[in-house]
Amino acid sequence: MVGNNVSHAKNRTRRRFLPNLNDVTLMSETLGRGFKFRISAAALRTVDHRGGLDGFMGKAKDTDLSAKALKVKKDIVKAQAEA
């Protein structure tokens, strides 16, 4: 998104609104190891709300995930099916 910085004197300069991205390592309880992702703070709250990485990947749509996340989801689903 884009917008304006507006000073007290009403001077306007262009600015960008960037997502709040964080480098995090999320642990998978099913696979027993961690995965590094660069996700937004809102996505991190969603992961916590859904009960961790395994719960999040189980409910996430394939179209919303990156190629790396799709591979992790496939591995988690496979490991849960075997257990």
N, CA, C and O atoms as a Tinker XYZ file with bonds, in Angstrom:
   332  protein
     1  N      0.839000   -1.184000    0.000000    73     2
     2  CA     0.000000    0.000000    0.000000    64     1     3
     3  C      0.880000    1.241000    0.000000    63     2     4     5
     4  O      2.034000    1.203000    0.428000    81     3
     5  N      0.327000    2.316000   -0.476000    73     3     6
     6  CA     1.040000    3.583000   -0.464000    64     5     7
     7  C      0.125000    4.642000    0.145000    63     6     8     9
     8  O     -1.091000    4.468000    0.213000    81     7
     9  N      0.728000    5.732000    0.581000    73     7    10
    10  CA    -0.033000    6.819000    1.177000    64     9    11
    11  C      0.844000    8.043000    1.305000    63    10    12    13
    12  O      1.823000    8.203000    0.576000    81    11
    13  N      0.486000    8.904000    2.236000    73    11    14
    14  CA     1.211000   10.141000    2.452000    64    13    15
    15  C      1.620000   10.274000    3.911000    63    14    16    17
    16  O      0.863000    9.909000    4.811000    81    15
    17  N      2.835000   10.806000    4.146000    73    15    18
    18  CA     3.183000   11.342000    5.452000    64    17    19
    19  C      2.680000   12.778000    5.457000    63    18    20    21
    20  O      2.967000   13.542000    4.534000    81    19
    21  N      1.937000   13.147000    6.484000    73    19    22
    22  CA     1.382000   14.499000    6.547000    64    21    23
    23  C      1.954000   15.175000    7.779000    63    22    24    25
    24  O      1.749000   14.718000    8.904000    81    23
    25  N      2.683000   16.282000    7.554000    73    23    26
    26  CA     3.279000   17.016000    8.662000    64    25    27
    27  C      2.240000   17.941000    9.299000    63    26    28    29
    28  O      1.122000   18.078000    8.802000    81    27
    29  N      2.628000   18.566000   10.398000    73    27    30
    30  CA     1.740000   19.514000   11.079000    64    29    31
    31  C      1.369000   20.670000   10.147000    63    30    32    33
    32  O      0.268000   21.213000   10.239000    81    31
    33  N      2.278000   21.042000    9.255000    73    31    34
    34  CA     2.029000   22.125000    8.302000    64    33    35
    35  C      1.300000   21.634000    7.049000    63    34    36    37
    36  O      1.174000   22.368000    6.069000    81    35
    37  N      0.824000   20.393000    7.088000    73    35    38
    38  CA     0.088000   19.769000    5.992000    64    37    39
    39  C      0.936000   19.537000    4.739000    63    38    40    41
    40  O      0.394000   19.432000    3.638000    81    39
    41  N      2.259000   19.456000    4.897000    73    39    42
    42  CA     3.119000   19.059000    3.786000    64    41    43
    43  C      2.964000   17.553000    3.592000    63    42    44    45
    44  O      3.004000   16.787000    4.554000    81    43
    45  N      2.790000   17.140000    2.349000    73    43    46
    46  CA     2.559000   15.725000    2.070000    64    45    47
    47  C      3.727000   15.141000    1.277000    63    46    48    49
    48  O      4.149000   15.699000    0.264000    81    47
    49  N      4.237000   14.015000    1.754000    73    47    50
    50  CA     5.280000   13.286000    1.048000    64    49    51
    51  C      4.822000   11.843000    0.930000    63    50    52    53
    52  O      4.154000   11.323000    1.824000    81    51
    53  N      5.175000   11.202000   -0.160000    73    51    54
    54  CA     4.737000    9.828000   -0.394000    64    53    55
    55  C      5.466000    8.857000    0.535000    63    54    56    57
    56  O      6.629000    9.065000    0.883000    81    55
    57  N      4.765000    7.797000    0.927000    73    55    58
    58  CA     5.351000    6.753000    1.753000    64    57    59
    59  C      4.743000    5.420000    1.382000    63    58    60    61
    60  O      3.726000    5.358000    0.693000    81    59
    61  N      5.381000    4.340000    1.848000    73    59    62
    62  CA     4.874000    2.992000    1.621000    64    61    63
    63  C      4.525000    2.358000    2.957000    63    62    64    65
    64  O      5.169000    2.626000    3.971000    81    63
    65  N      3.500000    1.515000    2.947000    73    63    66
    66  CA     3.135000    0.720000    4.112000    64    65    67
    67  C      3.617000   -0.702000    3.838000    63    66    68    69
    68  O      3.071000   -1.385000    2.972000    81    67
    69  N      4.625000   -1.147000    4.561000    73    67    70
    70  CA     5.218000   -2.463000    4.354000    64    69    71
    71  C      4.743000   -3.433000    5.432000    63    70    72    73
    72  O      4.456000   -3.007000    6.551000    81    71
    73  N      4.652000   -4.722000    5.124000    73    71    74
    74  CA     4.244000   -5.699000    6.134000    64    73    75
    75  C      5.319000   -5.868000    7.203000    63    74    76    77
    76  O      6.509000   -5.676000    6.949000    81    75
    77  N      4.874000   -6.229000    8.392000    73    75    78
    78  CA     5.761000   -6.448000    9.524000    64    77    79
    79  C      6.279000   -7.887000    9.460000    63    78    80    81
    80  O      5.694000   -8.785000   10.066000    81    79
    81  N      7.382000   -8.110000    8.725000    73    79    82
    82  CA     7.913000   -9.459000    8.529000    64    81    83
    83  C      8.955000   -9.802000    9.584000    63    82    84    85
    84  O      9.768000   -8.964000    9.975000    81    83
    85  N      8.915000  -11.053000   10.036000    73    83    86
    86  CA     9.848000  -11.541000   11.045000    64    85    87
    87  C     10.432000  -12.874000   10.588000    63    86    88    89
    88  O      9.742000  -13.687000    9.973000    81    87
    89  N     11.715000  -13.089000   10.895000    73    87    90
    90  CA    12.355000  -14.377000   10.664000    64    89    91
    91  C     12.150000  -15.223000   11.918000    63    90    92    93
    92  O     12.643000  -14.873000   12.990000    81    91
    93  N     11.425000  -16.332000   11.789000    73    91    94
    94  CA    11.120000  -17.177000   12.938000    64    93    95
    95  C     11.423000  -18.629000   12.606000    63    94    96    97
    96  O     11.441000  -19.021000   11.439000    81    95
    97  N     11.659000  -19.418000   13.639000    73    95    98
    98  CA    11.789000  -20.859000   13.517000    64    97    99
    99  C     10.606000  -21.478000   14.238000    63    98   100   101
   100  O     10.453000  -21.325000   15.450000    81    99
   101  N      9.769000  -22.181000   13.483000    73    99   102
   102  CA     8.578000  -22.812000   14.046000    64   101   103
   103  C      8.826000  -24.303000   14.174000    63   102   104   105
   104  O      9.318000  -24.940000   13.243000    81   103
   105  N      8.483000  -24.860000   15.331000    73   103   106
   106  CA     8.694000  -26.271000   15.603000    64   105   107
   107  C      7.468000  -27.093000   15.195000    63   106   108   109
   108  O      6.329000  -26.722000   15.480000    81   107
   109  N      7.726000  -28.208000   14.526000    73   107   110
   110  CA     6.678000  -29.160000   14.193000    64   109   111
   111  C      6.735000  -30.296000   15.198000    63   110   112   113
   112  O      7.756000  -30.972000   15.327000    81   111
   113  N      5.627000  -30.507000   15.916000    73   111   114
   114  CA     5.588000  -31.583000   16.897000    64   113   115
   115  C      5.524000  -32.946000   16.208000    63   114   116   117
   116  O      6.062000  -33.928000   16.720000    81   115
   117  N      4.880000  -33.007000   15.067000    73   115   118
   118  CA     4.753000  -34.273000   14.334000    64   117   119
   119  C      6.099000  -34.738000   13.790000    63   118   120   121
   120  O      6.460000  -35.908000   13.914000    81   119
   121  N      6.845000  -33.797000   13.180000    73   119   122
   122  CA     8.132000  -34.153000   12.583000    64   121   123
   123  C      9.289000  -34.050000   13.576000    63   122   124   125
   124  O     10.358000  -34.615000   13.342000    81   123
   125  N      9.083000  -33.341000   14.670000    73   123   126
   126  CA    10.118000  -33.225000   15.697000    64   125   127
   127  C     11.291000  -32.348000   15.317000    63   126   128   129
   128  O     12.398000  -32.563000   15.810000    81   127
   129  N     11.082000  -31.357000   14.450000    73   127   130
   130  CA    12.161000  -30.448000   14.080000    64   129   131
   131  C     11.597000  -29.080000   13.740000    63   130   132   133
   132  O     10.388000  -28.908000   13.592000    81   131
   133  N     12.493000  -28.111000   13.620000    73   131   134
   134  CA    12.088000  -26.740000   13.347000    64   133   135
   135  C     12.242000  -26.372000   11.884000    63   134   136   137
   136  O     13.041000  -26.961000   11.156000    81   135
   137  N     11.458000  -25.382000   11.469000    73   135   138
   138  CA    11.510000  -24.861000   10.106000    64   137   139
   139  C     11.599000  -23.351000   10.172000    63   138   140   141
   140  O     10.878000  -22.715000   10.941000    81   139
   141  N     12.484000  -22.771000    9.365000    73   139   142
   142  CA    12.654000  -21.327000    9.330000    64   141   143
   143  C     11.724000  -20.725000    8.282000    63   142   144   145
   144  O     11.681000  -21.181000    7.140000    81   143
   145  N     10.984000  -19.701000    8.684000    73   143   146
   146  CA    10.083000  -18.987000    7.794000    64   145   147
   147  C     10.254000  -17.493000    7.998000    63   146   148   149
   148  O     10.712000  -17.045000    9.049000    81   147
   149  N      9.883000  -16.731000    6.987000    73   147   150
   150  CA     9.812000  -15.268000    7.090000    64   149   151
   151  C      8.341000  -14.911000    6.934000    63   150   152   153
   152  O      7.827000  -14.835000    5.817000    81   151
   153  N      7.661000  -14.691000    8.068000    73   151   154
   154  CA     6.215000  -14.476000    8.046000    64   153   155
   155  C      5.870000  -13.172000    8.738000    63   154   156   157
   156  O      6.683000  -12.611000    9.472000    81   155
   157  N      4.670000  -12.699000    8.501000    73   155   158
   158  CA     4.207000  -11.461000    9.115000    64   157   159
   159  C      3.812000  -11.722000   10.568000    63   158   160   161
   160  O      3.600000  -12.864000   10.975000    81   159
   161  N      3.719000  -10.647000   11.331000    73   159   162
   162  CA     3.324000  -10.763000   12.733000    64   161   163
   163  C      1.898000  -11.293000   12.848000    63   162   164   165
   164  O      1.588000  -12.038000   13.777000    81   163
   165  N      1.025000  -10.914000   11.909000    73   163   166
   166  CA    -0.351000  -11.414000   11.917000    64   165   167
   167  C     -0.382000  -12.919000   11.657000    63   166   168   169
   168  O     -1.167000  -13.632000   12.282000    81   167
   169  N      0.452000  -13.409000   10.755000    73   167   170
   170  CA     0.510000  -14.843000   10.490000    64   169   171
   171  C      1.054000  -15.599000   11.694000    63   170   172   173
   172  O      0.620000  -16.718000   11.967000    81   171
   173  N      1.992000  -15.007000   12.413000    73   171   174
   174  CA     2.540000  -15.644000   13.613000    64   173   175
   175  C      1.463000  -15.780000   14.691000    63   174   176   177
   176  O      1.405000  -16.796000   15.383000    81   175
   177  N      0.616000  -14.766000   14.835000    73   175   178
   178  CA    -0.504000  -14.852000   15.784000    64   177   179
   179  C     -1.476000  -15.945000   15.355000    63   178   180   181
   180  O     -2.018000  -16.651000   16.205000    81   179
   181  N     -1.706000  -16.097000   14.061000    73   179   182
   182  CA    -2.603000  -17.134000   13.560000    64   181   183
   183  C     -2.041000  -18.523000   13.842000    63   182   184   185
   184  O     -2.789000  -19.436000   14.192000    81   183
   185  N     -0.736000  -18.687000   13.693000    73   183   186
   186  CA    -0.088000  -19.976000   13.998000    64   185   187
   187  C     -0.291000  -20.309000   15.472000    63   186   188   189
   188  O     -0.616000  -21.449000   15.804000    81   187
   189  N     -0.108000  -19.345000   16.351000    73   187   190
   190  CA    -0.317000  -19.577000   17.783000    64   189   191
   191  C     -1.780000  -19.912000   18.079000    63   190   192   193
   192  O     -2.069000  -20.785000   18.897000    81   191
   193  N     -2.690000  -19.218000   17.416000    73   191   194
   194  CA    -4.122000  -19.423000   17.646000    64   193   195
   195  C     -4.567000  -20.823000   17.222000    63   194   196   197
   196  O     -5.426000  -21.422000   17.869000    81   195
   197  N     -3.991000  -21.342000   16.147000    73   195   198
   198  CA    -4.387000  -22.650000   15.624000    64   197   199
   199  C     -3.620000  -23.805000   16.253000    63   198   200   201
   200  O     -3.764000  -24.948000   15.821000    81   199
   201  N     -2.814000  -23.524000   17.260000    73   199   202
   202  CA    -2.162000  -24.599000   17.992000    64   201   203
   203  C     -0.817000  -25.015000   17.454000    63   202   204   205
   204  O     -0.459000  -26.189000   17.557000    81   203
   205  N     -0.061000  -24.108000   16.888000    73   203   206
   206  CA     1.273000  -24.419000   16.409000    64   205   207
   207  C      1.313000  -24.653000   14.913000    63   206   208   209
   208  O      0.311000  -24.518000   14.211000    81   207
   209  N      2.503000  -25.009000   14.443000    73   207   210
   210  CA     2.734000  -25.172000   13.014000    64   209   211
   211  C      1.882000  -26.290000   12.422000    63   210   212   213
   212  O      1.336000  -26.134000   11.330000    81   211
   213  N      1.759000  -27.411000   13.124000    73   211   214
   214  CA     0.998000  -28.542000   12.599000    64   213   215
   215  C     -0.479000  -28.184000   12.421000    63   214   216   217
   216  O     -1.079000  -28.517000   11.399000    81   215
   217  N     -1.054000  -27.518000   13.395000    73   215   218
   218  CA    -2.455000  -27.108000   13.296000    64   217   219
   219  C     -2.682000  -26.079000   12.213000    63   218   220   221
   220  O     -3.694000  -26.111000   11.512000    81   219
   221  N     -1.732000  -25.160000   12.077000    73   219   222
   222  CA    -1.850000  -24.126000   11.047000    64   221   223
   223  C     -1.786000  -24.729000    9.651000    63   222   224   225
   224  O     -2.599000  -24.397000    8.789000    81   223
   225  N     -0.811000  -25.623000    9.427000    73   223   226
   226  CA    -0.660000  -26.227000    8.109000    64   225   227
   227  C     -1.842000  -27.115000    7.750000    63   226   228   229
   228  O     -2.198000  -27.232000    6.577000    81   227
   229  N     -2.449000  -27.738000    8.744000    73   227   230
   230  CA    -3.606000  -28.591000    8.476000    64   229   231
   231  C     -4.804000  -27.814000    7.968000    63   230   232   233
   232  O     -5.583000  -28.330000    7.167000    81   231
   233  N     -4.962000  -26.570000    8.427000    73   231   234
   234  CA    -6.123000  -25.764000    8.040000    64   233   235
   235  C     -5.837000  -24.791000    6.903000    63   234   236   237
   236  O     -6.767000  -24.198000    6.356000    81   235
   237  N     -4.572000  -24.615000    6.536000    73   235   238
   238  CA    -4.206000  -23.630000    5.517000    64   237   239
   239  C     -4.525000  -24.151000    4.120000    63   238   240   241
   240  O     -4.384000  -25.339000    3.833000    81   239
   241  N     -4.961000  -23.226000    3.256000    73   239   242
   242  CA    -5.215000  -23.575000    1.854000    64   241   243
   243  C     -3.891000  -23.623000    1.103000    63   242   244   245
   244  O     -2.976000  -22.851000    1.391000    81   243
   245  N     -3.796000  -24.526000    0.148000    73   243   246
   246  CA    -2.566000  -24.672000   -0.635000    64   245   247
   247  C     -2.259000  -23.419000   -1.446000    63   246   248   249
   248  O     -1.091000  -23.106000   -1.675000    81   247
   249  N     -3.281000  -22.702000   -1.880000    73   247   250
   250  CA    -3.064000  -21.503000   -2.697000    64   249   251
   251  C     -2.476000  -20.359000   -1.883000    63   250   252   253
   252  O     -1.874000  -19.446000   -2.447000    81   251
   253  N     -2.643000  -20.396000   -0.559000    73   251   254
   254  CA    -2.135000  -19.325000    0.303000    64   253   255
   255  C     -0.700000  -19.556000    0.759000    63   254   256   257
   256  O     -0.095000  -18.656000    1.341000    81   255
   257  N     -0.141000  -20.737000    0.512000    73   255   258
   258  CA     1.185000  -21.086000    1.018000    64   257   259
   259  C      2.248000  -20.961000   -0.068000    63   258   260   261
   260  O      1.970000  -21.112000   -1.258000    81   259
   261  N      3.473000  -20.683000    0.374000    73   259   262
   262  CA     4.603000  -20.631000   -0.549000    64   261   263
   263  C      5.024000  -22.056000   -0.906000    63   262   264   265
   264  O      4.524000  -23.023000   -0.333000    81   263
   265  N      5.940000  -22.171000   -1.851000    73   263   266
   266  CA     6.414000  -23.494000   -2.274000    64   265   267
   267  C      7.097000  -24.226000   -1.123000    63   266   268   269
   268  O      6.917000  -25.432000   -0.952000    81   267
   269  N      7.883000  -23.490000   -0.332000    73   267   270
   270  CA     8.567000  -24.097000    0.819000    64   269   271
   271  C      7.554000  -24.569000    1.865000    63   270   272   273
   272  O      7.695000  -25.655000    2.428000    81   271
   273  N      6.541000  -23.754000    2.118000    73   271   274
   274  CA     5.520000  -24.113000    3.103000    64   273   275
   275  C      4.687000  -25.295000    2.623000    63   274   276   277
   276  O      4.264000  -26.118000    3.435000    81   275
   277  N      4.446000  -25.394000    1.313000    73   275   278
   278  CA     3.706000  -26.540000    0.776000    64   277   279
   279  C      4.463000  -27.846000    0.997000    63   278   280   281
   280  O      3.861000  -28.878000    1.293000    81   279
   281  N      5.780000  -27.795000    0.853000    73   279   282
   282  CA     6.590000  -28.993000    1.080000    64   281   283
   283  C      6.516000  -29.418000    2.547000    63   282   284   285
   284  O      6.407000  -30.606000    2.851000    81   283
   285  N      6.576000  -28.436000    3.455000    73   283   286
   286  CA     6.472000  -28.731000    4.881000    64   285   287
   287  C      5.100000  -29.320000    5.193000    63   286   288   289
   288  O      4.989000  -30.286000    5.947000    81   287
   289  N      4.042000  -28.724000    4.601000    73   287   290
   290  CA     2.681000  -29.226000    4.837000    64   289   291
   291  C      2.548000  -30.668000    4.361000    63   290   292   293
   292  O      1.940000  -31.495000    5.041000    81   291
   293  N      3.116000  -30.971000    3.194000    73   291   294
   294  CA     3.048000  -32.325000    2.651000    64   293   295
   295  C      3.739000  -33.318000    3.585000    63   294   296   297
   296  O      3.235000  -34.417000    3.814000    81   295
   297  N      4.903000  -32.923000    4.127000    73   295   298
   298  CA     5.631000  -33.796000    5.048000    64   297   299
   299  C      4.848000  -34.019000    6.341000    63   298   300   301
   300  O      4.844000  -35.127000    6.877000    81   299
   301  N      4.189000  -32.980000    6.844000    73   299   302
   302  CA     3.417000  -33.097000    8.083000    64   301   303
   303  C      2.222000  -33.990000    7.871000    63   302   304   305
   304  O      1.948000  -34.855000    8.702000    81   303
   305  N      1.487000  -33.804000    6.762000    73   303   306
   306  CA     0.320000  -34.630000    6.476000    64   305   307
   307  C      0.721000  -36.093000    6.311000    63   306   308   309
   308  O      0.022000  -36.990000    6.784000    81   307
   309  N      1.847000  -36.333000    5.637000    73   307   310
   310  CA     2.336000  -37.700000    5.441000    64   309   311
   311  C      2.686000  -38.356000    6.769000    63   310   312   313
   312  O      2.348000  -39.518000    6.996000    81   311
   313  N      3.366000  -37.613000    7.654000    73   311   314
   314  CA     3.758000  -38.156000    8.954000    64   313   315
   315  C      2.540000  -38.423000    9.834000    63   314   316   317
   316  O      2.521000  -39.398000   10.585000    81   315
   317  N      1.515000  -37.555000    9.746000    73   315   318
   318  CA     0.302000  -37.777000   10.547000    64   317   319
   319  C     -0.467000  -38.980000   10.031000    63   318   320   321
   320  O     -1.084000  -39.691000   10.824000    81   319
   321  N     -0.450000  -39.233000    8.715000    73   319   322
   322  CA    -1.160000  -40.382000    8.150000    64   321   323
   323  C     -0.490000  -41.698000    8.561000    63   322   324   325
   324  O     -1.166000  -42.706000    8.766000    81   323
   325  N      0.830000  -41.680000    8.677000    73   323   326
   326  CA     1.559000  -42.887000    9.069000    64   325   327
   327  C      1.372000  -43.204000   10.548000    63   326   328   329
   328  O      1.408000  -44.369000   10.942000    81   327
   329  N      1.172000  -42.171000   11.370000    73   327   330
   330  CA     1.057000  -42.379000   12.818000    64   329   331
   331  C     -0.319000  -42.893000   13.226000    63   330   332
   332  O     -0.568000  -43.115000   14.411000    81   331
